[in-house]
């Protein structure tokens, strides 16, 4: 029995000696649940500790961006040797709830919080000779931001029988907004079988479109801090009507062309009829005219054949065209 109790007594005595030499351990207490604060408000990051404060007591608050290790932290403020030293980009907005923080409360106040303040905050209490504990507490802060006005867009074959993808996205919003699509007006929303909606990505897919699918659609982006919306108009076309309209236009153009050609032809005929007939002057020569002598002989033969005999013209009485021409020597 004595052999069993002896090791236990030695262990307890060793712990007591360590606590006497090293001093009490620093215990830091922070909330276990993440903290969330609306943008523009003041955040209080609660941190308390238990230790016997000495002249070597020091407090440090630092910040780590989301997704980065603790070793990449940036200091926000220091308290050491009875003085407070804010530092970094948050220096003008950071302060302590109790200053000096020597009463066991090391809560940090951060005013006018911004989306860039989202991350992990480290409350580090250092009180030598309490070196055998890290004296560290971690707090996760999320700055709540309402959704910004989303942007609506559409892609796809916007025609009868085709498919369309309607997209909606907000550039800001924390936590991430949830998206919901709805059709405006008295027309009913497409049946569930003809639409697929993704509330996370903000995409609405419409299949087997018809002319009844045309209308105005609204996307609502919502989170716990507010909501915002955008709208777009979907116009579904019918390719068959387009082909019929094209054929009708072609026929009308053909009829118009034929009408213009007919009008021009009729007008040309009328202008031709109005022109005067061509006449021949006395001095004009005709290809079918006969010389004067030949004409007289022909008339004599014609008269003799009728039983009438006329005296032939003498040489002196025959006048030719040639004799009438003046002679130039």
C-alpha positions in Angstrom: 0.0 0.0 0.0 2.8 2.4 0.9 4.5 1.6 -2.4 1.3 2.6 -4.3 0.8 5.9 -2.4 4.4 7.0 -2.6 4.4 7.8 -6.4 1.2 9.7 -6.0 2.5 11.9 -3.2 5.7 12.6 -5.2 3.6 13.7 -8.2 1.4 16.0 -6.2 4.5 17.5 -4.5 6.2 18.1 -7.8 3.1 19.9 -9.2 2.9 22.1 -6.0 6.6 23.0 -6.4 6.1 24.0 -10.1 3.1 26.2 -9.3 5.1 27.9 -6.5 8.1 28.5 -8.7 6.4 29.4 -12.0 3.3 31.1 -10.5 -0.4 30.6 -11.5 -1.3 29.8 -15.1 -2.9 32.5 -17.3 -6.4 31.4 -18.3 -8.1 33.3 -21.2 -11.8 33.1 -21.8 -13.5 34.0 -25.1 -16.9 33.1 -26.6 -17.1 29.7 -28.2 -19.6 30.9 -30.8 -18.7 33.1 -33.8 -19.6 36.8 -33.5 -21.6 38.7 -36.2 -22.1 42.4 -36.4 -23.9 44.5 -39.1 -21.8 46.7 -41.2 -21.3 50.2 -39.8 -22.0 49.2 -36.2 -19.7 48.6 -33.2 -18.4 45.2 -32.4 -17.4 44.1 -28.9 -15.0 41.2 -28.9 -15.2 39.8 -25.3 -12.0 38.5 -23.7 -11.4 37.9 -20.0 -8.5 36.4 -18.2 -7.4 35.2 -14.8 -3.9 35.7 -13.4 -2.1 37.8 -10.8 -1.2 40.9 -12.7 2.4 42.0 -12.3 4.5 44.8 -13.7 5.4 42.6 -16.6 1.8 42.1 -17.6 1.1 42.6 -21.4 -1.9 42.4 -23.7 -2.0 42.1 -27.4 -4.8 42.0 -29.9 -4.1 40.9 -33.5 -6.1 40.1 -36.6 -6.0 37.3 -39.2 -7.8 37.4 -42.5 -10.0 34.5 -43.5 -8.2 31.4 -44.8 -4.7 32.5 -43.5 -2.7 30.9 -40.6 -2.3 32.5 -37.2 1.3 33.2 -38.0 0.2 35.7 -40.6 -1.6 37.9 -38.0 -1.4 41.7 -37.9 -1.3 43.6 -34.6 -4.2 45.9 -33.7 -3.1 47.3 -30.4 -0.7 46.6 -27.5 -0.9 47.3 -23.7 2.4 47.1 -21.9 4.1 49.0 -19.1 0.8 50.7 -18.3 0.3 52.3 -21.7 -1.9 51.5 -24.7 -0.5 51.5 -28.2 -3.0 51.1 -31.1 -1.4 50.2 -34.4 -2.1 49.1 -37.9 -5.0 50.0 -40.3 -7.6 49.6 -37.5 -5.8 51.8 -35.0 -8.3 54.7 -35.2 -11.3 52.4 -34.7 -9.9 50.0 -32.0 -10.0 50.6 -28.3 -10.3 48.6 -25.0 -13.6 48.4 -23.1 -11.6 48.8 -19.9 -8.3 50.8 -19.9 -6.1 49.8 -18.3 -7.1 46.1 -18.7 -5.6 45.0 -15.5 -8.8 43.9 -13.8 -9.3 40.7 -15.8 -11.2 42.2 -18.7 -9.5 42.7 -22.1 -12.5 43.2 -24.3 -11.8 44.9 -27.7 -14.2 47.5 -29.2 -14.1 48.0 -32.9 -16.3 50.9 -34.3 -17.7 51.3 -37.8 -17.0 47.8 -38.8 -16.5 47.1 -42.5 -16.5 43.9 -44.7 -12.7 43.8 -44.5 -13.0 43.4 -40.7 -14.3 39.9 -41.2 -11.8 37.3 -39.9 -10.2 35.9 -36.7 -9.1 38.1 -33.8 -6.5 36.9 -31.2 -6.6 38.0 -27.6 -3.1 37.2 -26.1 -2.4 37.8 -22.5 1.3 37.6 -21.4 2.2 37.7 -17.7 5.7 36.4 -16.9 6.7 34.2 -15.3 3.6 32.4 -16.6 5.4 31.1 -19.7 4.1 27.5 -19.5 0.7 28.6 -20.9 0.0 30.4 -24.2 -2.7 32.7 -22.8 -4.4 32.9 -26.2 -8.1 33.2 -27.1 -9.5 33.2 -30.7 -12.7 35.0 -31.8 -14.3 34.7 -35.3 -16.0 37.9 -36.4 -18.3 38.2 -39.4 -19.4 41.6 -40.6 -23.0 41.3 -42.0 -23.6 43.1 -45.3 -26.9 43.3 -47.1 -27.0 42.1 -50.7 -26.0 44.7 -53.3 -28.3 45.2 -56.3 -27.9 42.0 -58.3 -27.2 41.9 -62.1 -29.6 39.9 -64.2 -28.7 38.4 -67.6 -29.9 35.8 -70.0 -28.4 33.3 -72.5 -29.6 30.5 -74.7 -31.8 30.0 -77.7 -34.8 32.3 -76.9 -37.2 30.7 -79.4 -40.1 28.2 -79.3 -38.9 24.8 -78.2 -35.5 26.2 -77.1 -34.0 26.7 -73.6 -33.0 29.8 -71.8 -30.7 30.4 -68.7 -31.5 33.4 -66.5 -28.7 34.4 -64.2 -28.6 36.7 -61.1 -25.6 37.6 -58.9 -24.8 40.2 -56.2 -21.3 41.5 -55.9 -21.7 42.1 -52.1 -23.5 40.3 -49.3 -22.6 38.5 -46.1 -23.7 35.9 -45.4 -23.9 34.9 -49.1 -27.4 35.8 -50.5 -30.0 33.3 -51.5 -31.5 33.9 -54.9 -35.2 33.3 -55.9 -36.8 33.9 -59.3 -40.4 34.8 -59.9 -42.5 35.8 -62.9 -44.3 39.1 -62.7 -47.8 39.9 -63.9 -50.9 37.9 -64.3 -49.3 35.2 -66.4 -48.6 32.0 -64.4 -45.0 30.9 -63.4 -43.7 28.1 -65.7 -44.5 24.6 -64.4 -41.8 23.0 -62.2 -41.1 20.5 -65.0 -40.1 23.3 -67.3 -37.8 25.2 -64.9 -34.8 24.4 -62.7 -33.7 26.9 -60.1 -30.4 27.0 -58.1 -30.8 29.3 -55.1 -27.1 29.3 -54.4 -25.8 30.2 -57.9 -28.8 32.3 -58.8 -29.5 30.5 -62.1 -32.9 29.7 -63.5 -33.1 27.3 -66.5 -36.3 27.3 -68.6 -36.7 24.4 -71.1 -39.2 23.8 -73.9 -40.0 27.5 -74.3 -43.3 28.6 -75.8 -44.7 32.0 -76.7 -46.4 31.9 -73.3 -43.0 31.8 -71.6 -42.5 35.5 -72.6 -42.7 38.0 -69.8 -40.9 39.8 -67.1 -38.9 37.8 -64.5 -37.6 39.1 -61.1 -34.7 37.8 -59.1 -34.6 38.5 -55.4 -31.3 38.3 -53.5 -31.8 37.8 -49.7 -29.8 37.4 -46.6 -30.5 38.0 -42.9 -29.7 41.7 -43.2 -31.8 42.6 -46.2 -32.7 42.0 -49.9 -32.3 43.5 -53.3 -33.7 42.6 -56.8 -33.3 43.0 -60.5 -35.6 42.3 -63.5 -35.3 41.2 -67.1 -37.8 40.7 -70.0 -37.8 37.4 -71.8 -39.1 37.6 -75.4 -39.6 34.2 -77.0 -39.7 34.2 -80.9 -41.4 31.7 -83.3 -39.0 30.9 -86.2 -41.9 29.6 -88.3 -43.7 32.9 -88.2 -40.5 34.5 -89.3 -40.2 32.3 -92.4 -43.9 33.1 -93.3 -43.2 36.8 -92.9 -40.1 36.5 -95.1 -42.1 34.7 -97.8 -44.8 37.3 -97.7 -42.3 40.1 -98.0 -40.7 38.3 -101.0 -44.1 38.0 -102.7 -45.0 41.7 -102.1 -41.7 42.8 -103.5 -42.2 40.6 -106.6 -45.7 42.1 -107.2 -44.3 45.6 -106.7 -41.5 44.9 -109.3 -44.0 43.6 -111.8 -46.3 46.5 -111.3 -43.5 49.0 -111.9 -42.4 47.1 -115.1 -46.0 47.0 -116.4 -46.5 50.7 -115.8 -43.2 51.6 -117.5 -44.2 49.5 -120.6 -47.7 51.0 -120.9 -46.3 54.5 -120.6 -43.7 53.8 -123.3 -46.4 52.5 -125.7 -48.4 55.7 -125.2 -45.5 57.9 -125.9 -44.7 56.0 -129.1 -48.3 56.5 -130.4 -48.1 60.2 -129.8 -45.1 60.8 -132.1 -46.0 62.3 -135.7 -45.5 60.1 -138.8 -42.5 60.9 -141.0 -43.1 62.8 -144.4 -40.9 63.1 -147.5 -40.2 66.5 -149.0 -40.2 67.3 -152.7 -36.5 67.3 -153.0 -36.2 63.9 -151.3 -35.2 61.1 -153.6 -37.1 57.8 -153.3 -35.8 54.5 -154.2 -39.0 53.5 -156.0 -39.3 56.7 -158.2 -38.8 56.4 -162.1 -36.9 58.7 -164.3 -39.1 61.2 -166.3 -38.4 59.7 -169.8 -39.1 56.2 -168.7 -42.3 57.3 -167.1 -43.6 58.9 -170.4 -42.7 55.9 -172.5 -44.5 53.7 -170.1 -47.6 55.8 -170.3 -47.5 55.7 -174.1 -47.3 51.9 -174.1 -50.2 51.9 -171.7 -52.3 54.1 -173.9 -51.5 52.1 -177.1 -52.6 49.0 -175.5 -55.9 50.7 -175.0 -56.2 51.7 -178.7 -55.1 55.2 -178.3 -52.0 56.4 -180.1 -50.4 59.5 -179.1 -47.6 61.3 -180.8 -44.3 60.4 -179.3 -42.4 63.2 -178.0 -39.6 64.6 -180.2 -36.1 64.9 -179.1 -36.3 68.6 -179.0 -39.4 68.5 -176.8 -38.0 65.9 -174.4 -36.6 67.6 -171.3 -34.6 65.7 -169.0 -33.4 66.4 -165.6 -29.9 66.5 -166.8 -30.7 69.4 -169.3 -32.0 71.5 -166.5 -28.8 71.3 -164.6 -26.5 74.3 -165.2 -23.2 73.6 -166.9 -20.0 75.0 -165.5 -17.0 75.3 -167.8 
